[in-house]
Amino acid sequence: MTLALGRPDFWGRYLTDSVCPPLSSLEIRVAHARHMGILPIFNQADCSAVQGRDRSNAYAVGALKRAIEDGIPAGTAIAIDIEPVGSVCPGAAHVDKAFIEGWFDVIRWSGYTPAFYGNTIPRSAFANVWCAAVLERPEIAVNSYLWSFEPSLVHVSKAARNAPAFGPDDPECPSRLAVWQYSITPTKPDVDVDLAGSDFPFWWP
């Protein structure tokens, strides 16, 4: 990984056992030794189930349980993974405002910082409900962060040297766009590459 992509400043890791094994105590120790930030992600196996406050509340409670077990301090951003619409996650087309509000409320009330991984192209399913949520409740935009996976550029082999200027798509409504997954690696090692602003509240173990 180091030879192929360079040494990262941070890595995004799933809190639960979903598409990848969950964040481990060994990884936490390695991040501490190398002064690398960790971006905690809650990824639910059913990526189509992103509707309603009850659903996002349950996800948030699950994420908080694991965050506390891992020793993640208050104030750290925890991202909910809202995948792109497609054959794998067709229900992602029906993400709704209540889902956004539920995640925001529980994560923030618990002392952590809400973050949302999603498609920020204007008028996408996610952008539409995000804008509806923040226009009704401006505090959501002020007190949470967006992690965009658009535009997704071509594969780059040496991320540190070839990273583009920070330029995620803007949903065209109030938001704090702080992280951009600008490339999905199609070959081994299977690592996506991202840029982040210096103000994003990573966990620094």
mmCIF file of the C-alpha atoms, coordinates in Angstrom:
data_MODEL
# 
_entry.id   MODEL 
# 
loop_
_atom_site.group_PDB 
_atom_site.id 
_atom_site.type_symbol 
_atom_site.label_atom_id 
_atom_site.label_alt_id 
_atom_site.label_comp_id 
_atom_site.label_asym_id 
_atom_site.label_entity_id 
_atom_site.label_seq_id 
_atom_site.pdbx_PDB_ins_code 
_atom_site.Cartn_x 
_atom_site.Cartn_y 
_atom_site.Cartn_z 
_atom_site.occupancy 
_atom_site.B_iso_or_equiv 
_atom_site.pdbx_formal_charge 
_atom_site.auth_seq_id 
_atom_site.auth_comp_id 
_atom_site.auth_asym_id 
_atom_site.auth_atom_id 
_atom_site.pdbx_PDB_model_num 
ATOM 1   C CA . MET A 1 1   ? 0.000   0.000  0.000   1.00 0.00 ? 1   MET A CA 1 
ATOM 2   C CA . THR A 1 2   ? 2.747   2.454  0.935   1.00 0.00 ? 2   THR A CA 1 
ATOM 3   C CA . LEU A 1 3   ? 4.651   1.786  -2.274  1.00 0.00 ? 3   LEU A CA 1 
ATOM 4   C CA . ALA A 1 4   ? 1.556   1.996  -4.468  1.00 0.00 ? 4   ALA A CA 1 
ATOM 5   C CA . LEU A 1 5   ? -0.258  4.991  -3.009  1.00 0.00 ? 5   LEU A CA 1 
ATOM 6   C CA . GLY A 1 6   ? 2.113   6.757  -0.662  1.00 0.00 ? 6   GLY A CA 1 
ATOM 7   C CA . ARG A 1 7   ? 1.724   7.254  3.069   1.00 0.00 ? 7   ARG A CA 1 
ATOM 8   C CA . PRO A 1 8   ? -1.766  8.514  3.958   1.00 0.00 ? 8   PRO A CA 1 
ATOM 9   C CA . ASP A 1 9   ? -2.538  11.315 6.404   1.00 0.00 ? 9   ASP A CA 1 
ATOM 10  C CA . PHE A 1 10  ? -5.808  9.628  7.326   1.00 0.00 ? 10  PHE A CA 1 
ATOM 11  C CA . TRP A 1 11  ? -7.894  6.596  6.503   1.00 0.00 ? 11  TRP A CA 1 
ATOM 12  C CA . GLY A 1 12  ? -11.599 5.981  6.542   1.00 0.00 ? 12  GLY A CA 1 
ATOM 13  C CA . ARG A 1 13  ? -12.599 2.781  8.333   1.00 0.00 ? 13  ARG A CA 1 
ATOM 14  C CA . TYR A 1 14  ? -15.862 0.973  8.926   1.00 0.00 ? 14  TYR A CA 1 
ATOM 15  C CA . LEU A 1 15  ? -16.907 0.611  12.548  1.00 0.00 ? 15  LEU A CA 1 
ATOM 16  C CA . THR A 1 16  ? -18.847 -2.598 11.963  1.00 0.00 ? 16  THR A CA 1 
ATOM 17  C CA . ASP A 1 17  ? -18.317 -5.837 10.084  1.00 0.00 ? 17  ASP A CA 1 
ATOM 18  C CA . SER A 1 18  ? -19.986 -5.084 6.741   1.00 0.00 ? 18  SER A CA 1 
ATOM 19  C CA . VAL A 1 19  ? -18.257 -5.039 3.352   1.00 0.00 ? 19  VAL A CA 1 
ATOM 20  C CA . CYS A 1 20  ? -14.894 -5.041 5.124   1.00 0.00 ? 20  CYS A CA 1 
ATOM 21  C CA . PRO A 1 21  ? -13.737 -6.229 8.549   1.00 0.00 ? 21  PRO A CA 1 
ATOM 22  C CA . PRO A 1 22  ? -14.335 -3.602 11.248  1.00 0.00 ? 22  PRO A CA 1 
ATOM 23  C CA . LEU A 1 23  ? -11.736 -1.230 12.620  1.00 0.00 ? 23  LEU A CA 1 
ATOM 24  C CA . SER A 1 24  ? -9.377  -3.221 14.827  1.00 0.00 ? 24  SER A CA 1 
ATOM 25  C CA . SER A 1 25  ? -7.316  -2.414 17.901  1.00 0.00 ? 25  SER A CA 1 
ATOM 26  C CA . LEU A 1 26  ? -4.155  -3.093 15.859  1.00 0.00 ? 26  LEU A CA 1 
ATOM 27  C CA . GLU A 1 27  ? -5.138  -0.473 13.285  1.00 0.00 ? 27  GLU A CA 1 
ATOM 28  C CA . ILE A 1 28  ? -5.806  2.015  16.057  1.00 0.00 ? 28  ILE A CA 1 
ATOM 29  C CA . ARG A 1 29  ? -2.330  1.412  17.491  1.00 0.00 ? 29  ARG A CA 1 
ATOM 30  C CA . VAL A 1 30  ? -0.736  1.780  14.044  1.00 0.00 ? 30  VAL A CA 1 
ATOM 31  C CA . ALA A 1 31  ? -2.604  5.049  13.435  1.00 0.00 ? 31  ALA A CA 1 
ATOM 32  C CA . HIS A 1 32  ? -1.362  6.338  16.782  1.00 0.00 ? 32  HIS A CA 1 
ATOM 33  C CA . ALA A 1 33  ? 2.231   5.350  16.051  1.00 0.00 ? 33  ALA A CA 1 
ATOM 34  C CA . ARG A 1 34  ? 2.157   7.038  12.637  1.00 0.00 ? 34  ARG A CA 1 
ATOM 35  C CA . HIS A 1 35  ? 0.046   10.033 13.694  1.00 0.00 ? 35  HIS A CA 1 
ATOM 36  C CA . MET A 1 36  ? -2.641  9.205  11.152  1.00 0.00 ? 36  MET A CA 1 
ATOM 37  C CA . GLY A 1 37  ? -6.219  10.343 11.451  1.00 0.00 ? 37  GLY A CA 1 
ATOM 38  C CA . ILE A 1 38  ? -9.134  7.913  11.344  1.00 0.00 ? 38  ILE A CA 1 
ATOM 39  C CA . LEU A 1 39  ? -12.473 8.788  9.760   1.00 0.00 ? 39  LEU A CA 1 
ATOM 40  C CA . PRO A 1 40  ? -15.022 6.459  11.395  1.00 0.00 ? 40  PRO A CA 1 
ATOM 41  C CA . ILE A 1 41  ? -17.777 5.237  9.054   1.00 0.00 ? 41  ILE A CA 1 
ATOM 42  C CA . PHE A 1 42  ? -21.018 3.450  9.807   1.00 0.00 ? 42  PHE A CA 1 
ATOM 43  C CA . ASN A 1 43  ? -21.841 1.177  6.887   1.00 0.00 ? 43  ASN A CA 1 
ATOM 44  C CA . GLN A 1 44  ? -25.000 -0.878 7.102   1.00 0.00 ? 44  GLN A CA 1 
ATOM 45  C CA . ALA A 1 45  ? -25.199 -4.124 5.101   1.00 0.00 ? 45  ALA A CA 1 
ATOM 46  C CA . ASP A 1 46  ? -28.565 -3.062 3.631   1.00 0.00 ? 46  ASP A CA 1 
ATOM 47  C CA . CYS A 1 47  ? -27.527 0.018  1.688   1.00 0.00 ? 47  CYS A CA 1 
ATOM 48  C CA . SER A 1 48  ? -31.080 0.431  0.378   1.00 0.00 ? 48  SER A CA 1 
ATOM 49  C CA . ALA A 1 49  ? -32.489 0.982  3.882   1.00 0.00 ? 49  ALA A CA 1 
ATOM 50  C CA . VAL A 1 50  ? -31.906 4.729  4.160   1.00 0.00 ? 50  VAL A CA 1 
ATOM 51  C CA . GLN A 1 51  ? -35.397 5.992  4.830   1.00 0.00 ? 51  GLN A CA 1 
ATOM 52  C CA . GLY A 1 52  ? -36.984 7.389  7.962   1.00 0.00 ? 52  GLY A CA 1 
ATOM 53  C CA . ARG A 1 53  ? -35.905 8.725  11.329  1.00 0.00 ? 53  ARG A CA 1 
ATOM 54  C CA . ASP A 1 54  ? -36.357 5.391  13.090  1.00 0.00 ? 54  ASP A CA 1 
ATOM 55  C CA . ARG A 1 55  ? -33.877 3.753  10.738  1.00 0.00 ? 55  ARG A CA 1 
ATOM 56  C CA . SER A 1 56  ? -31.186 6.418  11.050  1.00 0.00 ? 56  SER A CA 1 
ATOM 57  C CA . ASN A 1 57  ? -31.714 6.614  14.816  1.00 0.00 ? 57  ASN A CA 1 
ATOM 58  C CA . ALA A 1 58  ? -31.037 2.888  15.045  1.00 0.00 ? 58  ALA A CA 1 
ATOM 59  C CA . TYR A 1 59  ? -27.935 3.218  12.870  1.00 0.00 ? 59  TYR A CA 1 
ATOM 60  C CA . ALA A 1 60  ? -26.677 6.098  15.007  1.00 0.00 ? 60  ALA A CA 1 
ATOM 61  C CA . VAL A 1 61  ? -27.139 4.129  18.219  1.00 0.00 ? 61  VAL A CA 1 
ATOM 62  C CA . GLY A 1 62  ? -25.195 1.228  16.673  1.00 0.00 ? 62  GLY A CA 1 
ATOM 63  C CA . ALA A 1 63  ? -22.419 3.567  15.551  1.00 0.00 ? 63  ALA A CA 1 
ATOM 64  C CA . LEU A 1 64  ? -22.183 5.205  18.970  1.00 0.00 ? 64  LEU A CA 1 
ATOM 65  C CA . LYS A 1 65  ? -21.969 1.859  20.727  1.00 0.00 ? 65  LYS A CA 1 
ATOM 66  C CA . ARG A 1 66  ? -19.017 0.846  18.591  1.00 0.00 ? 66  ARG A CA 1 
ATOM 67  C CA . ALA A 1 67  ? -17.393 4.301  18.850  1.00 0.00 ? 67  ALA A CA 1 
ATOM 68  C CA . ILE A 1 68  ? -17.467 4.098  22.636  1.00 0.00 ? 68  ILE A CA 1 
ATOM 69  C CA . GLU A 1 69  ? -16.087 0.547  22.584  1.00 0.00 ? 69  GLU A CA 1 
ATOM 70  C CA . ASP A 1 70  ? -13.223 1.702  20.339  1.00 0.00 ? 70  ASP A CA 1 
ATOM 71  C CA . GLY A 1 71  ? -12.429 4.670  22.573  1.00 0.00 ? 71  GLY A CA 1 
ATOM 72  C CA . ILE A 1 72  ? -13.301 7.312  19.972  1.00 0.00 ? 72  ILE A CA 1 
ATOM 73  C CA . PRO A 1 73  ? -13.495 10.656 21.801  1.00 0.00 ? 73  PRO A CA 1 
ATOM 74  C CA . ALA A 1 74  ? -16.435 13.046 21.782  1.00 0.00 ? 74  ALA A CA 1 
ATOM 75  C CA . GLY A 1 75  ? -16.300 15.673 19.051  1.00 0.00 ? 75  GLY A CA 1 
ATOM 76  C CA . THR A 1 76  ? -15.005 13.233 16.424  1.00 0.00 ? 76  THR A CA 1 
ATOM 77  C CA . ALA A 1 77  ? -16.952 13.061 13.162  1.00 0.00 ? 77  ALA A CA 1 
ATOM 78  C CA . ILE A 1 78  ? -18.805 9.824  12.478  1.00 0.00 ? 78  ILE A CA 1 
ATOM 79  C CA . ALA A 1 79  ? -19.994 9.392  8.892   1.00 0.00 ? 79  ALA A CA 1 
ATOM 80  C CA . ILE A 1 80  ? -23.108 7.592  7.730   1.00 0.00 ? 80  ILE A CA 1 
ATOM 81  C CA . ASP A 1 81  ? -22.476 5.827  4.418   1.00 0.00 ? 81  ASP A CA 1 
ATOM 82  C CA . ILE A 1 82  ? -25.202 6.676  1.886   1.00 0.00 ? 82  ILE A CA 1 
ATOM 83  C CA . GLU A 1 83  ? -24.158 4.768  -1.218  1.00 0.00 ? 83  GLU A CA 1 
ATOM 84  C CA . PRO A 1 84  ? -24.924 5.764  -4.832  1.00 0.00 ? 84  PRO A CA 1 
ATOM 85  C CA . VAL A 1 85  ? -28.122 4.614  -6.478  1.00 0.00 ? 85  VAL A CA 1 
ATOM 86  C CA . GLY A 1 86  ? -27.591 1.493  -8.584  1.00 0.00 ? 86  GLY A CA 1 
ATOM 87  C CA . SER A 1 87  ? -28.271 -2.203 -8.922  1.00 0.00 ? 87  SER A CA 1 
ATOM 88  C CA . VAL A 1 88  ? -26.561 -2.934 -5.596  1.00 0.00 ? 88  VAL A CA 1 
ATOM 89  C CA . CYS A 1 89  ? -28.383 -0.203 -3.664  1.00 0.00 ? 89  CYS A CA 1 
ATOM 90  C CA . PRO A 1 90  ? -31.595 0.622  -5.563  1.00 0.00 ? 90  PRO A CA 1 
ATOM 91  C CA . GLY A 1 91  ? -33.293 1.873  -2.413  1.00 0.00 ? 91  GLY A CA 1 
ATOM 92  C CA . ALA A 1 92  ? -30.714 4.645  -2.093  1.00 0.00 ? 92  ALA A CA 1 
ATOM 93  C CA . ALA A 1 93  ? -32.905 6.533  -4.573  1.00 0.00 ? 93  ALA A CA 1 
ATOM 94  C CA . HIS A 1 94  ? -35.438 6.918  -1.761  1.00 0.00 ? 94  HIS A CA 1 
ATOM 95  C CA . VAL A 1 95  ? -33.209 8.400  0.920   1.00 0.00 ? 95  VAL A CA 1 
ATOM 96  C CA . ASP A 1 96  ? -35.294 11.009 2.719   1.00 0.00 ? 96  ASP A CA 1 
ATOM 97  C CA . LYS A 1 97  ? -35.040 14.125 4.843   1.00 0.00 ? 97  LYS A CA 1 
ATOM 98  C CA . ALA A 1 98  ? -36.092 12.306 7.996   1.00 0.00 ? 98  ALA A CA 1 
ATOM 99  C CA . PHE A 1 99  ? -33.136 9.933  7.615   1.00 0.00 ? 99  PHE A CA 1 
ATOM 100 C CA . ILE A 1 100 ? -30.737 12.903 7.457   1.00 0.00 ? 100 ILE A CA 1 
ATOM 101 C CA . GLU A 1 101 ? -32.354 14.559 10.468  1.00 0.00 ? 101 GLU A CA 1 
ATOM 102 C CA . GLY A 1 102 ? -32.332 11.379 12.552  1.00 0.00 ? 102 GLY A CA 1 
ATOM 103 C CA . TRP A 1 103 ? -28.619 10.741 12.074  1.00 0.00 ? 103 TRP A CA 1 
ATOM 104 C CA . PHE A 1 104 ? -27.797 14.382 12.779  1.00 0.00 ? 104 PHE A CA 1 
ATOM 105 C CA . ASP A 1 105 ? -29.851 14.567 15.950  1.00 0.00 ? 105 ASP A CA 1 
ATOM 106 C CA . VAL A 1 106 ? -28.638 11.386 17.648  1.00 0.00 ? 106 VAL A CA 1 
ATOM 107 C CA . ILE A 1 107 ? -24.957 11.797 16.750  1.00 0.00 ? 107 ILE A CA 1 
ATOM 108 C CA . ARG A 1 108 ? -24.895 15.472 17.763  1.00 0.00 ? 108 ARG A CA 1 
ATOM 109 C CA . TRP A 1 109 ? -26.910 14.978 20.957  1.00 0.00 ? 109 TRP A CA 1 
ATOM 110 C CA . SER A 1 110 ? -24.400 12.294 21.935  1.00 0.00 ? 110 SER A CA 1 
ATOM 111 C CA . GLY A 1 111 ? -21.481 14.705 21.704  1.00 0.00 ? 111 GLY A CA 1 
ATOM 112 C CA . TYR A 1 112 ? -20.017 13.571 18.379  1.00 0.00 ? 112 TYR A CA 1 
ATOM 113 C CA . THR A 1 113 ? -20.009 15.359 15.018  1.00 0.00 ? 113 THR A CA 1 
ATOM 114 C CA . PRO A 1 114 ? -22.385 14.146 12.288  1.00 0.00 ? 114 PRO A CA 1 
ATOM 115 C CA . ALA A 1 115 ? -20.960 13.527 8.812   1.00 0.00 ? 115 ALA A CA 1 
ATOM 116 C CA . PHE A 1 116 ? -22.630 12.263 5.647   1.00 0.00 ? 116 PHE A CA 1 
ATOM 117 C CA . TYR A 1 117 ? -20.986 10.347 2.791   1.00 0.00 ? 117 TYR A CA 1 
ATOM 118 C CA . GLY A 1 118 ? -23.072 10.813 -0.346  1.00 0.00 ? 118 GLY A CA 1 
ATOM 119 C CA . ASN A 1 119 ? -23.550 12.004 -3.898  1.00 0.00 ? 119 ASN A CA 1 
ATOM 120 C CA . THR A 1 120 ? -23.370 15.797 -3.870  1.00 0.00 ? 120 THR A CA 1 
ATOM 121 C CA . ILE A 1 121 ? -24.153 16.324 -7.552  1.00 0.00 ? 121 ILE A CA 1 
ATOM 122 C CA . PRO A 1 122 ? -26.957 18.907 -7.617  1.00 0.00 ? 122 PRO A CA 1 
ATOM 123 C CA . ARG A 1 123 ? -30.414 17.331 -7.875  1.00 0.00 ? 123 ARG A CA 1 
ATOM 124 C CA . SER A 1 124 ? -29.145 13.835 -7.087  1.00 0.00 ? 124 SER A CA 1 
ATOM 125 C CA . ALA A 1 125 ? -31.263 11.863 -4.621  1.00 0.00 ? 125 ALA A CA 1 
ATOM 126 C CA . PHE A 1 126 ? -28.932 12.656 -1.753  1.00 0.00 ? 126 PHE A CA 1 
ATOM 127 C CA . ALA A 1 127 ? -28.416 16.317 -2.691  1.00 0.00 ? 127 ALA A CA 1 
ATOM 128 C CA . ASN A 1 128 ? -32.169 16.861 -2.932  1.00 0.00 ? 128 ASN A CA 1 
ATOM 129 C CA . VAL A 1 129 ? -32.909 15.576 0.560   1.00 0.00 ? 129 VAL A CA 1 
ATOM 130 C CA . TRP A 1 130 ? -29.812 17.200 2.034   1.00 0.00 ? 130 TRP A CA 1 
ATOM 131 C CA . CYS A 1 131 ? -30.905 20.582 0.707   1.00 0.00 ? 131 CYS A CA 1 
ATOM 132 C CA . ALA A 1 132 ? -34.454 20.045 1.944   1.00 0.00 ? 132 ALA A CA 1 
ATOM 133 C CA . ALA A 1 133 ? -33.125 19.213 5.408   1.00 0.00 ? 133 ALA A CA 1 
ATOM 134 C CA . VAL A 1 134 ? -30.724 22.133 5.733   1.00 0.00 ? 134 VAL A CA 1 
ATOM 135 C CA . LEU A 1 135 ? -33.145 24.686 4.341   1.00 0.00 ? 135 LEU A CA 1 
ATOM 136 C CA . GLU A 1 136 ? -35.680 23.675 6.992   1.00 0.00 ? 136 GLU A CA 1 
ATOM 137 C CA . ARG A 1 137 ? -33.084 23.255 9.734   1.00 0.00 ? 137 ARG A CA 1 
ATOM 138 C CA . PRO A 1 138 ? -29.990 25.409 9.010   1.00 0.00 ? 138 PRO A CA 1 
ATOM 139 C CA . GLU A 1 139 ? -28.185 24.040 12.073  1.00 0.00 ? 139 GLU A CA 1 
ATOM 140 C CA . ILE A 1 140 ? -27.669 20.767 10.214  1.00 0.00 ? 140 ILE A CA 1 
ATOM 141 C CA . ALA A 1 141 ? -25.430 22.475 7.651   1.00 0.00 ? 141 ALA A CA 1 
ATOM 142 C CA . VAL A 1 142 ? -23.596 24.439 10.339  1.00 0.00 ? 142 VAL A CA 1 
ATOM 143 C CA . ASN A 1 143 ? -22.911 21.505 12.648  1.00 0.00 ? 143 ASN A CA 1 
ATOM 144 C CA . SER A 1 144 ? -22.185 18.605 10.304  1.00 0.00 ? 144 SER A CA 1 
ATOM 145 C CA . TYR A 1 145 ? -19.897 17.784 7.375   1.00 0.00 ? 145 TYR A CA 1 
ATOM 146 C CA . LEU A 1 146 ? -20.319 16.363 3.885   1.00 0.00 ? 146 LEU A CA 1 
ATOM 147 C CA . TRP A 1 147 ? -18.028 13.754 2.365   1.00 0.00 ? 147 TRP A CA 1 
ATOM 148 C CA . SER A 1 148 ? -18.612 13.647 -1.377  1.00 0.00 ? 148 SER A CA 1 
ATOM 149 C CA . PHE A 1 149 ? -17.758 10.918 -3.849  1.00 0.00 ? 149 PHE A CA 1 
ATOM 150 C CA . GLU A 1 150 ? -18.406 13.129 -6.877  1.00 0.00 ? 150 GLU A CA 1 
ATOM 151 C CA . PRO A 1 151 ? -16.883 13.856 -9.246  1.00 0.00 ? 151 PRO A CA 1 
ATOM 152 C CA . SER A 1 152 ? -15.127 10.515 -9.314  1.00 0.00 ? 152 SER A CA 1 
ATOM 153 C CA . LEU A 1 153 ? -11.980 10.889 -11.395 1.00 0.00 ? 153 LEU A CA 1 
ATOM 154 C CA . VAL A 1 154 ? -9.801  8.339  -13.131 1.00 0.00 ? 154 VAL A CA 1 
ATOM 155 C CA . HIS A 1 155 ? -7.565  6.028  -11.158 1.00 0.00 ? 155 HIS A CA 1 
ATOM 156 C CA . VAL A 1 156 ? -4.343  7.578  -9.919  1.00 0.00 ? 156 VAL A CA 1 
ATOM 157 C CA . SER A 1 157 ? -1.443  5.444  -8.771  1.00 0.00 ? 157 SER A CA 1 
ATOM 158 C CA . LYS A 1 158 ? 0.484   7.768  -6.443  1.00 0.00 ? 158 LYS A CA 1 
ATOM 159 C CA . ALA A 1 159 ? -2.178  9.664  -4.545  1.00 0.00 ? 159 ALA A CA 1 
ATOM 160 C CA . ALA A 1 160 ? 0.043   12.019 -2.596  1.00 0.00 ? 160 ALA A CA 1 
ATOM 161 C CA . ARG A 1 161 ? 1.840   13.346 -5.684  1.00 0.00 ? 161 ARG A CA 1 
ATOM 162 C CA . ASN A 1 162 ? -1.040  13.340 -8.170  1.00 0.00 ? 162 ASN A CA 1 
ATOM 163 C CA . ALA A 1 163 ? -3.941  14.563 -6.073  1.00 0.00 ? 163 ALA A CA 1 
ATOM 164 C CA . PRO A 1 164 ? -6.097  17.194 -7.809  1.00 0.00 ? 164 PRO A CA 1 
ATOM 165 C CA . ALA A 1 165 ? -7.080  20.478 -6.219  1.00 0.00 ? 165 ALA A CA 1 
ATOM 166 C CA . PHE A 1 166 ? -9.918  20.028 -3.744  1.00 0.00 ? 166 PHE A CA 1 
ATOM 167 C CA . GLY A 1 167 ? -13.048 20.163 -5.886  1.00 0.00 ? 167 GLY A CA 1 
ATOM 168 C CA . PRO A 1 168 ? -16.058 18.057 -4.870  1.00 0.00 ? 168 PRO A CA 1 
ATOM 169 C CA . ASP A 1 169 ? -19.431 18.789 -6.432  1.00 0.00 ? 169 ASP A CA 1 
ATOM 170 C CA . ASP A 1 170 ? -21.459 21.338 -4.507  1.00 0.00 ? 170 ASP A CA 1 
ATOM 171 C CA . PRO A 1 171 ? -25.108 20.404 -3.836  1.00 0.00 ? 171 PRO A CA 1 
ATOM 172 C CA . GLU A 1 172 ? -25.974 24.111 -4.297  1.00 0.00 ? 172 GLU A CA 1 
ATOM 173 C CA . CYS A 1 173 ? -27.322 24.659 -0.813  1.00 0.00 ? 173 CYS A CA 1 
ATOM 174 C CA . PRO A 1 174 ? -25.634 25.348 2.554   1.00 0.00 ? 174 PRO A CA 1 
ATOM 175 C CA . SER A 1 175 ? -23.079 22.682 3.453   1.00 0.00 ? 175 SER A CA 1 
ATOM 176 C CA . ARG A 1 176 ? -19.614 22.100 4.834   1.00 0.00 ? 176 ARG A CA 1 
ATOM 177 C CA . LEU A 1 177 ? -17.934 20.078 2.106   1.00 0.00 ? 177 LEU A CA 1 
ATOM 178 C CA . ALA A 1 178 ? -14.902 18.777 3.921   1.00 0.00 ? 178 ALA A CA 1 
ATOM 179 C CA . VAL A 1 179 ? -13.884 15.427 2.391   1.00 0.00 ? 179 VAL A CA 1 
ATOM 180 C CA . TRP A 1 180 ? -13.756 14.327 -1.242  1.00 0.00 ? 180 TRP A CA 1 
ATOM 181 C CA . GLN A 1 181 ? -13.286 10.757 -2.467  1.00 0.00 ? 181 GLN A CA 1 
ATOM 182 C CA . TYR A 1 182 ? -11.870 11.699 -5.825  1.00 0.00 ? 182 TYR A CA 1 
ATOM 183 C CA . SER A 1 183 ? -10.816 8.292  -7.098  1.00 0.00 ? 183 SER A CA 1 
ATOM 184 C CA . ILE A 1 184 ? -11.904 4.689  -6.715  1.00 0.00 ? 184 ILE A CA 1 
ATOM 185 C CA . THR A 1 185 ? -9.041  2.270  -7.212  1.00 0.00 ? 185 THR A CA 1 
ATOM 186 C CA . PRO A 1 186 ? -10.073 -0.433 -9.707  1.00 0.00 ? 186 PRO A CA 1 
ATOM 187 C CA . THR A 1 187 ? -7.107  -2.706 -9.030  1.00 0.00 ? 187 THR A CA 1 
ATOM 188 C CA . LYS A 1 188 ? -5.094  -3.998 -6.089  1.00 0.00 ? 188 LYS A CA 1 
ATOM 189 C CA . PRO A 1 189 ? -4.653  -2.638 -3.526  1.00 0.00 ? 189 PRO A CA 1 
ATOM 190 C CA . ASP A 1 190 ? -8.383  -1.937 -3.255  1.00 0.00 ? 190 ASP A CA 1 
ATOM 191 C CA . VAL A 1 191 ? -8.061  1.507  -1.673  1.00 0.00 ? 191 VAL A CA 1 
ATOM 192 C CA . ASP A 1 192 ? -10.077 4.589  -2.589  1.00 0.00 ? 192 ASP A CA 1 
ATOM 193 C CA . VAL A 1 193 ? -8.300  7.922  -2.301  1.00 0.00 ? 193 VAL A CA 1 
ATOM 194 C CA . ASP A 1 194 ? -9.595  11.070 -0.664  1.00 0.00 ? 194 ASP A CA 1 
ATOM 195 C CA . LEU A 1 195 ? -8.753  14.652 0.184   1.00 0.00 ? 195 LEU A CA 1 
ATOM 196 C CA . ALA A 1 196 ? -9.910  16.430 3.328   1.00 0.00 ? 196 ALA A CA 1 
ATOM 197 C CA . GLY A 1 197 ? -9.864  19.918 4.757   1.00 0.00 ? 197 GLY A CA 1 
ATOM 198 C CA . SER A 1 198 ? -7.700  20.601 7.797   1.00 0.00 ? 198 SER A CA 1 
ATOM 199 C CA . ASP A 1 199 ? -10.732 21.523 9.923   1.00 0.00 ? 199 ASP A CA 1 
ATOM 200 C CA . PHE A 1 200 ? -12.424 18.124 9.612   1.00 0.00 ? 200 PHE A CA 1 
ATOM 201 C CA . PRO A 1 201 ? -12.669 16.496 13.074  1.00 0.00 ? 201 PRO A CA 1 
ATOM 202 C CA . PHE A 1 202 ? -10.794 13.254 12.510  1.00 0.00 ? 202 PHE A CA 1 
ATOM 203 C CA . TRP A 1 203 ? -9.961  10.898 15.339  1.00 0.00 ? 203 TRP A CA 1 
ATOM 204 C CA . TRP A 1 204 ? -6.269  11.139 16.139  1.00 0.00 ? 204 TRP A CA 1 
ATOM 205 C CA . PRO A 1 205 ? -5.616  8.094  18.349  1.00 0.00 ? 205 PRO A CA 1 
# 
